[in-house]
Amino acid sequence: MKKFFVFFIIAAIFGVLAWQVYEKSTADTGRGRGNRRIAKVAVEIAPVRNGSIRDVRLFTGSLYPASEIVVAPKIAGRMEKIFVHIGDRVENGQLVATIEDDEYRQQVIQAQAELEVARANLQEQRNPLENAKKEYERIAALYEKKIVSESAFDKALSELKTQEAKLSVSAALVSEKEAALETAKVRLSYTQIHLVTDNGNGYRVVGERFVDEGAMLAANTPIVTVLDIGKLIGVIHVIERDYPKIRPGMKATIMTDAYPDRIFTGEVIRIAPLLKEKSREARVEIAVLNKERMLNPGMFIRAEIQFDEHKNATLVPTSALVKRNGTQGIFLVDSAAEKARFILVDVGIINGKYAEVLRPAVNGSVVVLGQHLLEDGGSILLPQAAPADEDRTKKRSIQEKKG
């Protein structure tokens, strides 16, 4: 009986101890949960502002001349003289080069002689025709009076037609020789190679020179290239996302590495009607005036094109945009309650710094740093509250030390 009583006392003591441990652990857990519920997230905030925002895209590309002409002879021959070199300015109709013309001059002389022979033959053929015509008129008069036979009349008519045909052949031969003479003169003129005349008033220079004097050339062998650099064409390529936004007449800001401190202006003039299948990009051409002739074909460029601009728009920093469960929104700050409320927003133009909020209407401040730790309605520690908390902590520490 005594042993049983001792065992009972020991079991009761262990039970009391276990109950105390359980109560302490439960209390600690409750306090931990309570701390988590009331924990504040330190954040940075920025004000919602109203202002203008632009939809601007930056593209890269290259410059090309407004036109590029390859000057080449239309005939074969030895290059006699070239009057231009690379970098030389040239004008419409300017003589660029000459080809030895001895052979072609001789062809003109020969064609002229053949024409004279054909003209003499034509003149010689006129006399038989006149004689045949007179004889026909005489026989016809006699035939009407029944003095000559019908066979004599037919013979005179046949002779007249024969002489008329011979005269026509001689006249045609003269025309042929005249054409041959003109052809020979044209070929002779081809020995003088002039720059083609166009309707532009550009600044044209020699870009490349391919041959030297004395070289034997075949027809259509390139001699020089002539570039119009008074106006250049900037070529960029636009992806499918931006293709519907770009239109002829849009202004472009052109920048180059050659002149990092200079800004050039351009205007979209042509847009390709298709996107290349491999790159999914479309060619866009921008006209760039080059009055100072600082720009050159082949330069790498960066082109900024403004697609749109919204004035008096509601703007938030782009860092304020967050996604929750696949939706985009912002954390709007309730400064009085020190909480942040998640709001779904429709976003318009986004540039590198700001984003336009289309809907709903918002004002106040938004969280721009620390929102990844937040949930809707979460408590926040505002930046201006931090120094006050530190001061209170320091004062409490000093008082404890004095006490």
C-alpha positions in Angstrom: 0.0 0.0 0.0 2.9 2.3 0.9 4.6 1.5 -2.4 1.5 2.2 -4.4 1.1 5.6 -2.7 4.7 6.6 -3.5 4.2 5.6 -7.2 1.0 7.7 -7.3 2.9 10.7 -5.9 5.7 10.4 -8.5 3.2 10.0 -11.4 1.3 13.1 -10.3 4.5 15.1 -10.2 5.5 14.1 -13.7 1.9 14.9 -14.9 2.1 18.4 -13.5 5.5 19.0 -15.1 4.3 17.7 -18.5 1.3 20.0 -18.3 3.4 23.0 -17.5 5.7 22.2 -20.5 2.7 21.9 -22.8 1.3 25.2 -21.6 4.6 27.0 -22.1 5.1 25.6 -25.7 1.5 26.5 -26.6 2.0 30.0 -25.3 5.4 30.4 -27.2 3.7 29.2 -30.4 0.9 31.7 -30.0 3.3 34.5 -29.4 5.3 33.5 -32.5 2.1 33.5 -34.6 1.1 36.8 -33.2 4.5 38.2 -34.1 4.2 37.0 -37.6 0.8 38.6 -37.9 1.9 41.9 -36.7 5.4 41.9 -38.5 5.8 44.9 -40.8 7.7 44.8 -44.1 10.1 47.7 -44.7 9.4 49.2 -48.1 10.3 52.1 -50.4 7.5 54.1 -51.9 7.1 56.7 -54.7 4.3 59.1 -55.4 1.8 58.6 -58.2 2.2 61.5 -60.6 0.5 63.1 -63.6 2.5 64.1 -66.7 3.3 63.2 -70.3 4.6 59.9 -71.4 5.9 58.9 -74.8 6.0 55.6 -76.5 9.5 55.6 -78.0 11.3 52.7 -79.7 15.0 52.5 -80.4 16.1 50.7 -83.6 19.5 50.0 -85.1 20.4 50.1 -88.8 22.7 51.5 -91.5 22.9 54.4 -93.8 22.7 54.1 -97.6 23.0 56.7 -100.3 19.8 58.2 -101.8 21.0 56.7 -105.1 24.0 54.7 -106.4 24.9 54.7 -110.1 27.4 52.3 -111.7 29.0 54.1 -114.6 30.0 51.7 -117.4 30.7 51.9 -121.1 28.1 50.6 -123.6 30.8 49.5 -126.0 34.1 47.6 -125.8 37.4 49.4 -126.2 40.6 50.6 -124.5 40.2 53.1 -121.7 41.8 56.3 -122.9 41.2 58.7 -120.1 39.4 58.8 -116.7 38.7 62.3 -115.4 37.5 61.5 -111.8 38.7 59.6 -108.7 37.1 58.6 -105.4 35.7 61.4 -103.4 35.4 63.8 -106.4 32.2 65.7 -106.7 30.4 65.2 -110.1 27.6 67.0 -111.8 24.8 65.9 -114.1 26.1 65.3 -117.6 29.8 65.6 -116.6 32.4 63.8 -118.8 33.7 60.9 -116.7 35.9 58.9 -119.1 36.8 58.4 -122.8 37.4 55.3 -124.8 39.7 55.2 -127.9 37.5 56.2 -130.8 39.6 55.5 -133.9 37.6 52.4 -134.9 34.3 54.1 -134.3 35.2 57.2 -136.2 36.1 55.0 -139.1 32.7 53.3 -138.9 31.1 56.7 -139.2 33.1 57.6 -142.3 32.2 54.2 -143.9 28.5 54.6 -143.1 28.6 58.1 -144.5 30.1 56.9 -147.8 27.6 54.1 -148.1 24.8 56.6 -147.6 26.2 58.8 -150.4 26.3 55.8 -152.8 22.7 54.9 -151.9 21.6 58.5 -152.5 23.3 58.5 -155.9 21.6 55.3 -156.8 18.3 56.8 -155.8 18.9 59.8 -158.0 20.0 57.6 -160.9 16.8 55.6 -160.6 14.6 58.7 -161.0 15.4 59.1 -164.7 14.2 55.7 -165.9 11.1 56.3 -163.9 10.4 59.6 -165.6 11.0 57.9 -169.0 8.7 55.0 -168.2 6.0 57.5 -167.0 6.2 59.5 -170.3 6.1 56.4 -172.4 3.1 55.1 -170.5 1.2 58.3 -171.0 2.0 58.3 -174.7 0.9 54.6 -175.2 -2.2 55.2 -173.1 -3.3 58.1 -175.3 -2.8 56.0 -178.4 -4.6 53.1 -176.9 -7.7 55.2 -176.2 -7.7 56.1 -180.0 -7.4 52.4 -180.9 -4.0 53.1 -182.6 -1.9 50.6 -180.5 -2.8 47.2 -179.3 -3.7 46.2 -175.8 -0.4 44.3 -175.4 1.6 47.4 -176.1 -0.5 49.2 -173.5 0.1 46.4 -170.9 3.9 46.5 -171.6 4.1 50.2 -171.0 2.1 49.9 -167.7 4.4 47.0 -166.6 7.5 49.0 -167.3 6.1 52.0 -165.3 5.4 49.8 -162.3 8.8 48.2 -162.5 10.6 51.5 -162.4 8.4 52.7 -159.5 9.3 49.6 -157.5 13.1 50.1 -158.3 12.8 53.7 -157.1 11.1 52.5 -153.8 13.9 50.0 -153.3 16.5 52.8 -153.8 14.7 55.1 -151.4 14.5 52.3 -148.8 18.2 51.7 -149.2 18.9 55.3 -148.6 16.8 55.1 -145.4 18.8 52.1 -144.3 22.1 53.8 -144.8 20.9 56.9 -143.0 20.0 54.7 -140.0 23.4 52.9 -140.2 25.1 56.3 -140.2 23.1 57.4 -137.1 24.0 54.1 -135.4 27.7 54.6 -136.1 27.5 58.2 -134.7 25.7 56.9 -131.6 28.4 54.3 -131.1 31.0 57.0 -131.6 29.3 59.1 -128.9 29.5 56.1 -126.5 33.3 56.6 -126.5 32.5 59.8 -124.4 31.2 58.5 -121.1 29.0 61.1 -119.3 27.3 60.9 -116.0 23.6 60.4 -116.5 21.4 63.4 -116.0 18.6 63.1 -113.4 16.0 65.4 -112.0 17.6 65.6 -108.5 19.7 68.3 -107.0 21.7 66.0 -104.7 25.3 66.1 -103.8 26.9 63.4 -105.9 30.4 62.0 -105.4 32.5 59.2 -106.8 32.3 56.3 -104.4 34.6 53.7 -106.0 36.9 53.5 -109.1 37.4 50.1 -110.6 39.7 50.5 -113.7 42.7 52.5 -114.8 43.6 54.2 -118.0 44.8 51.8 -120.7 42.7 48.9 -119.6 40.8 46.9 -122.2 37.1 46.9 -121.3 34.2 44.8 -122.4 30.8 46.4 -122.8 29.1 47.2 -119.4 32.4 46.9 -117.4 32.0 49.1 -114.3 34.3 52.1 -114.3 33.2 54.1 -111.2 30.2 54.3 -108.8 28.5 57.6 -108.1 26.7 58.1 -104.8 24.1 60.8 -104.0 24.9 61.7 -100.4 23.0 65.0 -100.2 20.2 62.8 -98.7 20.8 59.5 -97.1 18.5 56.6 -96.4 18.6 55.0 -93.0 17.4 51.4 -93.2 16.1 49.7 -90.0 14.1 46.5 -89.5 11.0 46.5 -87.3 9.7 43.5 -85.5 6.1 42.3 -85.7 5.0 43.9 -82.5 6.0 47.4 -83.7 5.1 47.0 -87.3 1.4 48.1 -87.0 2.5 51.3 -85.2 4.9 52.7 -87.7 3.6 55.0 -90.5 5.1 57.1 -93.3 5.8 60.7 -92.2 6.8 59.8 -88.6 9.8 61.7 -87.4 13.0 59.9 -86.3 16.0 60.9 -84.2 19.2 59.6 -85.7 22.4 59.0 -83.7 25.8 57.7 -84.7 28.9 56.6 -83.0 31.0 58.8 -85.3 29.3 61.9 -83.8 28.1 61.0 -80.3 27.2 64.6 -79.4 25.2 65.3 -82.5 21.5 64.5 -83.2 20.2 64.2 -86.8 16.6 64.2 -87.9 14.9 61.9 -90.3 11.4 61.0 -91.6 10.0 57.6 -92.4 9.4 57.5 -96.1 8.9 53.8 -97.0 7.6 50.7 -95.2 8.0 47.2 -96.7 4.6 45.5 -97.2 5.9 42.2 -95.9 7.8 40.8 -93.0 10.7 38.4 -93.8 9.7 34.9 -92.8 13.1 34.0 -91.2 13.5 37.2 -89.1 9.8 38.3 -88.8 11.0 41.8 -89.5 10.0 44.4 -92.0 12.4 46.9 -93.8 11.7 50.5 -93.0 13.5 53.4 -94.8 14.1 56.8 -93.2 15.2 59.9 -95.2 18.0 61.7 -93.5 19.1 65.1 -94.7 22.9 65.5 -95.0 23.4 69.2 -95.8 26.7 69.3 -93.8 27.8 66.1 -95.4 28.9 64.7 -92.0 27.1 61.4 -92.5 28.4 58.7 -94.9 26.9 55.6 -96.4 27.7 52.5 -94.4 27.6 54.2 -91.0 25.9 52.4 -88.1 22.9 54.3 -86.7 20.5 54.2 -83.8 17.0 55.6 -84.7 14.5 56.6 -82.1 10.9 56.8 -83.4 8.0 58.1 -81.3 4.9 56.1 -81.8 2.6 57.9 -79.4 2.4 60.4 -76.6 -0.2 60.8 -73.9 -0.4 64.0 -71.9 -1.8 64.4 -68.4 -1.4 60.6 -67.9 -1.4 58.8 -64.5 2.1 57.6 -64.0 3.8 55.2 -61.6 7.4 53.9 -61.6 7.8 50.8 -63.6 9.3 49.1 -60.5 5.9 49.4 -58.9 4.4 46.9 -61.3 4.1 43.4 -59.9 2.3 40.2 -60.8 0.1 38.1 -58.5 -1.5 34.9 -59.8 -0.9 35.9 -63.4 -2.4 39.4 -63.0 -0.6 42.7 -63.0 -1.1 45.4 -60.4 0.4 47.7 -57.9 0.5 48.0 -54.1 -1.2 51.3 -53.2 0.0 52.7 -49.8 -2.4 53.6 -47.0 -0.1 55.8 -45.0 -2.5 56.3 -42.0 -3.0 52.5 -41.5 0.6 51.7 -42.6 -0.7 49.0 -45.0 -0.5 48.3 -48.7 -3.4 47.3 -50.8 -2.9 45.3 -54.0 -4.9 46.8 -57.0 -5.3 45.4 -60.5 -4.4 47.9 -63.1 -4.6 48.3 -66.9 -1.3 49.6 -68.2 -0.8 51.8 -71.3 2.5 53.2 -72.4 5.6 51.9 -70.6 9.0 53.5 -71.0 12.2 52.8 -69.2 11.2 54.8 -66.1 7.4 55.1 -65.9 4.3 53.2 -66.7 0.9 54.7 -67.6 -2.1 53.5 -65.5 -5.2 53.6 -67.6 -7.6 52.1 -65.1 -8.6 52.5 -62.3 -7.9 56.0 -61.2 -5.2 56.0 -58.5 -3.4 58.6 -56.4 -1.2 58.8 -53.4 1.9 56.6 -53.3 2.9 53.1 -54.4 5.4 50.5 -53.2 8.5 50.4 -55.4 10.8 48.2 -53.3 9.9 45.3 -51.0 6.6 44.4 -52.6 7.7 40.8 -53.3 7.3 40.3 -49.5 3.8 41.8 -49.4 0.3 40.4 -49.6 -2.9 42.4 -50.1 -3.5 44.4 -47.0 -0.1 43.7 -45.5 1.5 46.0 -42.9 4.4 48.1 -44.1 7.2 50.0 -42.4 7.3 53.4 -44.1 10.8 54.9 -44.7 10.0 58.1 -42.6 9.0 56.0 -39.6 12.3 54.2 -39.4 14.3 57.1 -37.8 11.6 57.6 -35.1 11.7 53.9 -34.2 15.5 54.0 -33.9 15.3 57.1 -31.6 12.7 55.4 -29.4 15.0 52.3 -29.2 18.0 54.4 -28.3 16.0 56.3 -25.6 14.7 53.0 -24.1 18.2 51.6 -24.0 19.5 54.7 -22.2 16.7 54.6 -19.6 17.3 51.0 -18.9 21.0 51.7 -18.3 20.2 54.6 -15.9 17.7 52.4 -14.1 
